[in-house]
Amino acid sequence: MAGQKNSGASRISTLPIALQSTDFSWLGTRHEGKVRDSYVRDGLRVLVATDRLSAFDRIVTSVPLKGQVLTQLAQYWFGRVGHIVDHHVVAVPDPAVVIGREVSIIPIEVVVRGFLAGSGWRDYHAGCPISGVKLPAGLKEFEQLPEPIVTPSTKEAVGSHDMPISEQEIVSRGIVPGDVWERVRSSALQLFAHASRELAGRGLIFADTKYEFGLLDGRVVLADEIHTLDSSRFWIQDTYELRLAAGEAPEMLDKEPIRRWLIERGFSGEGTPPHVDDDYRSELMEHYMRSYALLTGCTFEPDTSPPLERIEGNLRRYFSL
């Protein structure tokens, strides 16, 4: 993270208030995900991106403005993929809120990998297939795969680990019919290819990502988020070959640095996460904002007002309450 150019990201002199959680009972029952709180009202799902940061399926700290970065990144990409697949977004009434159509979520994380990294590398290095996919021998960490692969995982509750599952198991277990899974698979690969081309034009490598899909009136619909720092890995192209030749990891714009920081301190999902002090939280905040600018070519415009009051006000106005 350190040492990368600002590239248009705004500078923040003091650490803003982080949005830890919400309790908008007037919207309905609160459903808590890893980093999002959601509410269902009038056939719509209100998704509030908090500033919680998860790693290894655990909440480890909070990063101010992170929810805004995720929401604005997702909004950027949702606006560019409508020709590939329909999506759930109806409105973005606040920098950290998406209102989408309520869909029947397919309980699968659809992971597309173009490079060997993260849990994919860890499984491969251990000699295991990746969600049933067997890769050729001799691949190295961070190496590009012969072609992008789909490596699904189950979508588990907060605090539980998502588990790899093969495409064949998804169909054989009856999670979705074969024709639905084929539409999901095809859409995921097209989305990945489309973003890879755009990001290559900005000097970035799109290493891997995960998608969520749902069904709406029988149609496959893209839901949740798309191509954010929490759901994807992005690397700097210019230094990629040199760093790999030197035995170093690529320059990363994603969440992998916090995962590595945790692993260095002995945490990989079990036990108590190490304390994350304000200096590192500030560094993470700058990392998220800087990455937004590099990924989109646009300056990130933060709203540093107290987030809970701002979000409630904007939602009450949206619903005329």
LOVEX-743673 format. One line per 4 residues: number of its first residue (from 1); their letters; for each residue x, y, z negated of N, C-alpha, C. Coordinates in steps of 0.2 Angstrom, whole numbers. Layout:
<recs>
NUM) A) X,Y,Z,X,Y,Z,X,Y,Z; ...
</recs>
This chain:
<recs>
1) MAGQ) 4,-6,0,0,0,0,4,6,0; 9,7,-5,13,13,-5,17,14,1; 18,20,3,23,22,8,19,23,15; 13,21,15,9,22,21,7,29,22
5) KNSG) 6,31,28,4,38,29,-3,39,27; -5,45,25,-11,47,23,-16,46,29; -14,49,35,-18,48,41,-25,51,40; -26,57,37,-32,60,37,-37,59,30
9) ASRI) -34,55,26,-38,53,20,-38,59,15; -43,61,12,-44,66,7,-40,65,1; -37,70,-2,-33,69,-8,-38,71,-14; -37,67,-19,-41,68,-25,-36,69,-31
13) STLP) -37,75,-35,-32,76,-40,-33,73,-46; -39,72,-48,-41,68,-54,-45,62,-52; -45,57,-57,-49,51,-56,-56,52,-57; -61,51,-51,-68,52,-52,-71,47,-56
17) IALQ) -77,48,-58,-81,43,-62,-82,37,-57; -81,31,-60,-83,25,-56,-90,23,-58; -93,21,-53,-100,18,-53,-99,10,-55; -101,9,-62,-100,2,-64,-106,-2,-63
21) STDF) -112,1,-64,-118,-3,-63,-124,2,-63; -130,-1,-61,-136,3,-60,-142,0,-64; -147,4,-65,-153,1,-69,-159,5,-66; -161,5,-60,-166,9,-57,-173,4,-58
25) SWLG) -175,3,-64,-181,-1,-65,-187,1,-61; -187,8,-59,-193,10,-55,-193,8,-48; -187,5,-46,-187,2,-39,-189,-5,-39; -189,-8,-45,-190,-16,-45,-185,-19,-49
29) TRHE) -185,-26,-48,-180,-30,-52,-173,-29,-49; -169,-29,-53,-162,-28,-51,-158,-35,-50; -155,-35,-44,-151,-41,-43,-144,-39,-42; -140,-43,-46,-133,-41,-47,-129,-46,-43
33) GKVR) -125,-43,-38,-120,-47,-34,-113,-45,-37; -108,-47,-33,-101,-46,-36,-100,-39,-36; -102,-35,-31,-100,-28,-31,-106,-24,-30; -112,-27,-28,-118,-23,-26,-124,-25,-31
37) DSYV) -127,-19,-32,-134,-20,-36,-139,-19,-30; -144,-23,-30,-149,-23,-25,-156,-23,-28; -161,-20,-25,-168,-19,-27,-172,-20,-21; -178,-24,-22,-183,-25,-16,-189,-21,-18
41) RDGL) -191,-17,-13,-197,-12,-13,-200,-11,-6; -206,-13,-6,-210,-12,0,-207,-15,6; -205,-21,5,-202,-25,11,-195,-23,13; -192,-18,9,-185,-16,10,-180,-18,4
45) RVLV) -174,-19,6,-169,-21,1,-164,-15,0; -164,-12,-6,-160,-6,-7,-153,-9,-10; -148,-8,-6,-141,-11,-8,-137,-5,-11; -135,-5,-17,-131,0,-20,-124,-3,-21
49) ATDR) -119,0,-17,-112,-2,-18,-109,1,-24; -108,-3,-29,-105,0,-35,-97,0,-34; -93,3,-39,-86,3,-38,-83,-3,-41; -86,-8,-43,-83,-14,-46,-79,-17,-40
53) LSAF) -73,-20,-43,-69,-23,-38,-68,-31,-40; -69,-35,-36,-69,-42,-37,-63,-45,-34; -60,-50,-37,-55,-54,-34,-56,-61,-37; -55,-66,-32,-55,-73,-34,-62,-74,-38
57) DRIV) -67,-71,-35,-74,-72,-37,-75,-69,-44; -71,-65,-47,-72,-62,-53,-71,-54,-53; -75,-51,-57,-74,-44,-57,-68,-42,-62; -63,-38,-59,-57,-37,-62,-56,-30,-64
61) TSVP) -59,-25,-61,-59,-18,-63,-64,-14,-59; -63,-8,-59,-67,-3,-55,-63,2,-52; -64,4,-46,-60,8,-42,-65,14,-40; -64,20,-42,-69,26,-40,-69,27,-33
65) LKGQ) -75,28,-30,-76,29,-23,-76,23,-19; -74,18,-21,-74,11,-17,-80,10,-14; -86,11,-18,-92,9,-15,-94,14,-9; -92,20,-10,-93,24,-4,-89,22,2
69) VLTQ) -83,20,1,-79,18,7,-82,12,10; -84,7,6,-87,1,9,-93,3,13; -98,7,10,-104,9,13,-103,13,20; -98,17,20,-97,21,26,-93,17,31
73) LAQY) -89,13,29,-86,8,34,-91,4,37; -95,1,33,-101,-4,36,-105,0,40; -107,7,38,-111,11,43,-108,12,49; -101,13,49,-98,14,55,-98,8,60
77) WFGR) -97,2,57,-97,-4,61,-104,-6,63; -109,-5,59,-116,-7,61,-118,-3,67; -116,3,67,-117,8,73,-114,5,80; -110,0,79,-106,-2,85,-108,-9,88
81) VGHI) -112,-12,84,-113,-19,86,-120,-21,88; -124,-16,89,-131,-18,90,-132,-22,97; -127,-21,101,-128,-25,108,-126,-32,107; -123,-34,101,-121,-41,100,-127,-45,96
85) VDHH) -129,-41,90,-134,-45,86,-138,-39,82; -144,-40,81,-148,-36,77,-145,-36,70; -146,-30,66,-144,-30,59,-150,-27,55; -149,-27,49,-154,-26,44,-155,-18,42
89) VVAV) -150,-14,44,-150,-7,41,-156,-3,44; -159,1,39,-164,5,41,-162,12,39; -159,14,34,-157,20,32,-151,20,27; -147,26,27,-141,27,22,-143,33,19
93) PDPA) -147,33,13,-149,39,10,-144,42,5; -138,39,4,-133,41,-1,-127,38,2; -121,41,0,-114,38,3,-113,31,0; -116,29,-5,-115,22,-7,-121,18,-7
97) VVIG) -126,19,-3,-132,16,-3,-134,14,4; -136,8,5,-139,6,12,-146,3,10; -151,5,14,-158,2,14,-159,-2,20; -160,-8,19,-161,-13,25,-168,-17,24
101) REVS) -169,-20,30,-175,-24,30,-174,-30,26; -179,-32,22,-178,-39,18,-178,-45,23; -173,-48,23,-172,-54,27,-171,-60,23; -172,-66,25,-171,-72,22,-164,-74,23
105) IIPI) -159,-73,18,-152,-74,19,-150,-81,20; -146,-83,24,-143,-89,25,-138,-90,20; -138,-95,15,-133,-95,10,-126,-98,12; -123,-94,17,-117,-96,19,-113,-90,21
109) EVVV) -107,-90,18,-102,-85,20,-99,-87,27; -100,-83,32,-97,-85,39,-90,-82,40; -85,-86,39,-78,-83,39,-75,-84,46; -73,-79,49,-69,-80,55,-62,-78,54
113) RGFL) -57,-82,56,-50,-81,55,-47,-81,62; -43,-76,63,-38,-76,69,-31,-77,67; -30,-76,61,-23,-77,58,-23,-81,52; -18,-84,50,-18,-89,44,-15,-85,38
117) AGSG) -20,-84,33,-19,-80,27,-24,-81,22; -22,-79,16,-27,-80,10,-28,-87,9; -35,-88,7,-36,-95,5,-35,-100,11; -36,-97,17,-35,-102,23,-28,-104,23
121) WRDY) -23,-100,21,-16,-102,21,-15,-107,15; -18,-105,9,-17,-109,3,-19,-116,5; -25,-117,8,-28,-124,10,-23,-127,15; -21,-124,20,-17,-127,25,-10,-129,22
125) HAGC) -7,-124,18,-1,-126,15,-1,-132,10; -7,-133,7,-8,-139,3,-10,-145,7; -10,-144,13,-11,-150,17,-18,-152,18; -23,-147,17,-30,-148,17,-33,-145,23
129) PISG) -38,-148,26,-42,-144,32,-45,-138,29; -46,-133,33,-50,-127,31,-57,-127,33; -61,-129,28,-68,-129,30,-69,-135,35; -66,-140,35,-66,-145,40,-62,-145,46
133) VKLP) -59,-139,47,-55,-137,53,-48,-139,52; -45,-144,56,-38,-146,55,-34,-142,60; -29,-139,58,-25,-135,62,-18,-138,64; -15,-137,69,-9,-140,71,-3,-139,65
137) AGLK) 1,-144,65,7,-143,60,12,-138,62; 15,-135,57,21,-131,58,19,-123,58; 13,-121,57,11,-114,57,14,-111,50; 15,-105,51,18,-101,45,12,-96,43
141) EFEQ) 13,-94,37,9,-89,34,9,-83,38; 3,-80,39,2,-74,43,2,-75,50; 3,-81,52,4,-82,60,-3,-82,63; -3,-79,69,-9,-79,73,-11,-87,75
145) LPEP) -17,-88,75,-20,-95,76,-20,-95,84; -20,-101,87,-21,-102,94,-27,-99,97; -33,-99,93,-39,-95,94,-43,-94,88; -47,-89,87,-51,-88,81,-55,-94,79
149) IVTP) -55,-96,73,-59,-101,70,-65,-99,65; -70,-103,65,-75,-102,60,-74,-106,54; -73,-104,48,-72,-108,42,-77,-106,37; -83,-109,37,-88,-106,32,-87,-108,25
153) STKE) -90,-105,20,-90,-107,13,-97,-106,11; -99,-109,5,-105,-108,2,-105,-102,-2; -111,-99,-3,-112,-92,-6,-115,-94,-13; -110,-93,-18,-112,-95,-25,-114,-89,-29
157) AVGS) -116,-90,-35,-118,-85,-39,-112,-81,-42; -113,-75,-45,-108,-71,-48,-104,-75,-53; -97,-76,-53,-94,-79,-58,-92,-86,-56; -95,-89,-50,-94,-96,-48,-90,-95,-41
161) HDMP) -86,-100,-40,-82,-100,-34,-85,-102,-28; -85,-98,-22,-88,-100,-16,-84,-106,-14; -87,-111,-11,-84,-118,-9,-84,-119,-2; -78,-121,1,-78,-122,8,-83,-128,10
165) ISEQ) -86,-127,16,-91,-131,19,-90,-132,27; -90,-138,30,-89,-138,37,-95,-136,40; -95,-134,47,-100,-133,51,-105,-139,51; -102,-145,52,-106,-151,52,-111,-152,46
169) EIVS) -108,-150,40,-111,-151,34,-117,-146,34; -116,-140,36,-121,-135,36,-128,-137,39; -127,-141,45,-132,-143,49,-135,-150,46; -130,-154,44,-133,-161,41,-136,-160,35
173) RGIV) -134,-155,30,-138,-154,24,-144,-150,25; -146,-148,31,-152,-145,32,-152,-137,30; -146,-134,29,-146,-127,27,-149,-123,32; -147,-124,38,-150,-121,44,-150,-126,50
177) PGDV) -155,-126,54,-155,-130,60,-149,-129,65; -148,-134,69,-142,-133,73,-142,-127,78; -148,-126,81,-149,-120,85,-148,-114,82; -150,-113,76,-149,-107,72,-142,-106,70
181) WERV) -138,-111,68,-131,-111,67,-127,-109,73; -129,-111,79,-126,-110,85,-126,-102,86; -132,-99,85,-133,-92,86,-129,-88,81; -129,-91,75,-124,-87,70,-117,-88,72
185) RSSA) -115,-94,73,-108,-95,75,-106,-90,81; -110,-90,86,-108,-86,92,-108,-79,91; -113,-77,87,-113,-69,85,-107,-68,81; -105,-72,76,-99,-70,72,-93,-70,76
189) LQLF) -92,-74,81,-86,-74,85,-86,-68,90; -92,-66,92,-92,-60,97,-91,-54,93; -93,-54,86,-92,-48,82,-85,-47,81; -81,-53,79,-74,-53,78,-70,-50,84
193) AHAS) -72,-53,90,-68,-51,96,-69,-44,97; -75,-41,97,-77,-34,98,-73,-30,94; -73,-31,87,-69,-27,82,-61,-28,83; -59,-34,85,-52,-35,86,-49,-30,92
197) RELA) -53,-30,97,-51,-25,103,-51,-18,101; -56,-16,97,-56,-9,95,-50,-7,90; -49,-11,86,-44,-10,81,-37,-11,84; -36,-15,89,-30,-15,92,-28,-9,96
201) GRGL) -33,-5,98,-32,1,101,-30,7,96; -31,5,89,-28,10,84,-22,7,81; -19,2,84,-13,-1,81,-14,-5,75; -19,-9,75,-21,-13,69,-22,-20,71
205) IFAD) -21,-25,67,-22,-32,68,-28,-33,64; -33,-37,67,-39,-39,63,-38,-46,61; -36,-48,55,-34,-55,54,-40,-59,52; -44,-57,48,-50,-62,47,-56,-58,44
209) TKYE) -61,-60,43,-67,-57,40,-73,-62,38; -77,-60,35,-83,-64,33,-90,-60,35; -95,-64,37,-101,-61,38,-107,-64,34; -112,-61,33,-118,-64,31,-124,-63,36
213) FGLL) -128,-68,37,-133,-68,42,-140,-70,38; -145,-67,41,-152,-69,38,-156,-70,44; -163,-72,42,-168,-73,47,-173,-68,46; -176,-65,51,-181,-60,51,-186,-62,57
217) DGRV) -192,-64,55,-197,-66,61,-193,-71,65; -189,-76,63,-186,-81,67,-180,-79,71; -178,-72,70,-172,-70,73,-166,-70,68; -160,-71,71,-154,-71,67,-152,-63,67
221) VLAD) -151,-61,60,-150,-54,59,-144,-54,55; -139,-49,56,-133,-47,52,-135,-43,46; -133,-46,40,-135,-42,34,-129,-41,30; -130,-38,24,-125,-36,19,-120,-31,22
225) EIHT) -114,-33,23,-109,-28,25,-105,-30,31; -101,-26,34,-97,-29,40,-91,-25,41; -85,-29,41,-79,-26,43,-76,-21,38; -78,-22,31,-75,-18,26,-69,-21,23
229) LDSS) -66,-17,18,-60,-19,15,-61,-25,10; -67,-26,8,-69,-31,4,-70,-38,7; -72,-37,14,-74,-43,17,-69,-45,23; -64,-41,24,-59,-42,29,-52,-41,28
233) RFWI) -48,-43,32,-40,-42,32,-38,-38,38; -35,-32,37,-32,-28,42,-25,-27,41; -21,-27,46,-14,-26,45,-11,-21,51; -5,-18,49,-2,-13,54,2,-17,59
237) QDTY) 0,-16,65,3,-19,71,11,-18,72; 13,-11,71,19,-9,73,25,-13,69; 23,-14,62,28,-17,58,27,-25,57; 22,-28,60,20,-35,59,26,-40,61
241) ELRL) 29,-39,67,34,-44,68,40,-43,64; 42,-37,63,48,-36,59,48,-38,52; 42,-37,49,41,-39,42,41,-47,41; 37,-50,46,37,-57,46,44,-60,47
245) AAGE) 48,-57,52,55,-60,53,59,-59,46; 57,-54,42,61,-53,36,58,-57,30; 53,-61,32,50,-65,26,45,-61,22; 43,-55,24,39,-51,21,31,-51,23
249) APEM) 27,-50,19,20,-49,21,18,-43,25; 13,-44,30,12,-38,34,10,-32,30; 10,-26,32,7,-20,29,-1,-21,29; -4,-20,23,-11,-22,23,-15,-16,21
253) LDKE) -21,-16,24,-26,-11,23,-32,-13,19; -31,-19,17,-37,-23,14,-36,-24,6; -40,-29,4,-40,-30,-3,-34,-35,-5; -30,-38,-1,-25,-43,-2,-20,-40,-7
257) PIRR) -18,-34,-7,-13,-32,-12,-15,-33,-19; -22,-31,-21,-24,-32,-28,-24,-40,-29; -25,-44,-25,-25,-51,-26,-18,-53,-27; -13,-51,-24,-6,-53,-25,-4,-50,-32
261) WLIE) -6,-44,-33,-4,-40,-40,-7,-45,-45; -13,-48,-45,-16,-52,-50,-12,-59,-50; -10,-62,-45,-6,-68,-45,0,-67,-48; 4,-61,-46,10,-60,-50,10,-60,-57
265) RGFS) 4,-58,-60,3,-58,-67,-1,-64,-70; -1,-69,-66,-3,-76,-68,-11,-77,-68; -14,-72,-64,-21,-73,-64,-23,-75,-56; -27,-81,-56,-30,-82,-49,-37,-85,-50
269) GEGT) -40,-82,-55,-48,-84,-55,-49,-87,-62; -44,-90,-65,-46,-93,-72,-43,-89,-78; -47,-89,-83,-44,-85,-89,-46,-78,-89; -43,-74,-92,-45,-67,-93,-40,-63,-88
273) PPHV) -43,-58,-84,-39,-54,-79,-35,-50,-83; -29,-48,-80,-25,-43,-83,-28,-36,-83; -26,-32,-88,-28,-25,-88,-26,-21,-82; -30,-17,-79,-28,-13,-73,-28,-6,-76
277) DDDY) -23,-2,-76,-22,4,-79,-25,10,-74; -26,16,-77,-28,21,-72,-24,23,-67; -17,22,-68,-12,24,-62,-13,19,-56; -14,13,-58,-15,8,-52,-22,9,-49
281) RSEL) -27,10,-53,-34,11,-51,-34,17,-46; -30,23,-48,-29,29,-43,-26,27,-37; -21,22,-37,-17,20,-31,-22,16,-27; -26,12,-30,-31,8,-26,-36,13,-23
285) MEHY) -38,18,-26,-43,22,-24,-40,26,-17; -34,28,-18,-31,31,-12,-30,26,-6; -28,20,-8,-28,15,-3,-34,14,1; -40,14,-3,-46,13,1,-48,19,5
289) MRSY) -47,25,3,-48,31,7,-43,31,13; -37,30,12,-32,30,17,-34,24,23; -36,19,20,-38,13,25,-44,15,29; -49,18,26,-55,20,30,-52,25,36
293) ALLT) -48,29,34,-46,34,40,-42,30,45; -38,25,44,-34,22,49,-39,17,53; -44,14,49,-48,10,53,-53,13,57; -55,19,56,-61,22,60,-58,28,64
297) GCTF) -52,31,62,-50,37,65,-53,43,63; -57,43,57,-61,48,54,-58,49,47; -58,56,45,-57,57,38,-62,55,34; -61,52,28,-66,50,23,-67,56,19
301) EPDT) -74,57,19,-76,63,15,-80,61,8; -76,61,3,-79,58,-3,-84,63,-7; -89,60,-10,-93,64,-14,-91,62,-21; -88,67,-25,-86,65,-32,-91,68,-37
305) SPPL) -97,69,-35,-102,71,-41,-103,64,-45; -106,65,-51,-108,59,-55,-112,55,-51; -110,49,-50,-113,44,-45,-120,42,-47; -121,40,-53,-127,37,-55,-133,42,-54
309) ERIE) -132,48,-56,-137,54,-56,-138,55,-48; -133,56,-44,-134,57,-37,-138,52,-33; -136,46,-35,-139,40,-31,-147,40,-33; -148,41,-39,-155,40,-41,-159,46,-38
313) GNLR) -156,52,-38,-160,58,-35,-161,56,-28; -156,54,-24,-157,53,-17,-162,47,-15; -162,42,-20,-167,37,-19,-174,39,-20; -175,43,-25,-181,46,-27,-184,50,-21
317) RYFS) -179,54,-18,-182,58,-13,-183,54,-7; -179,48,-5,-181,44,0,-188,41,0; -189,38,-6,-196,35,-8,-201,40,-10; -200,46,-10,-205,51,-12,-208,50,-18
321) L) -203,49,-23,-205,47,-30,-203,53,-35
</recs>
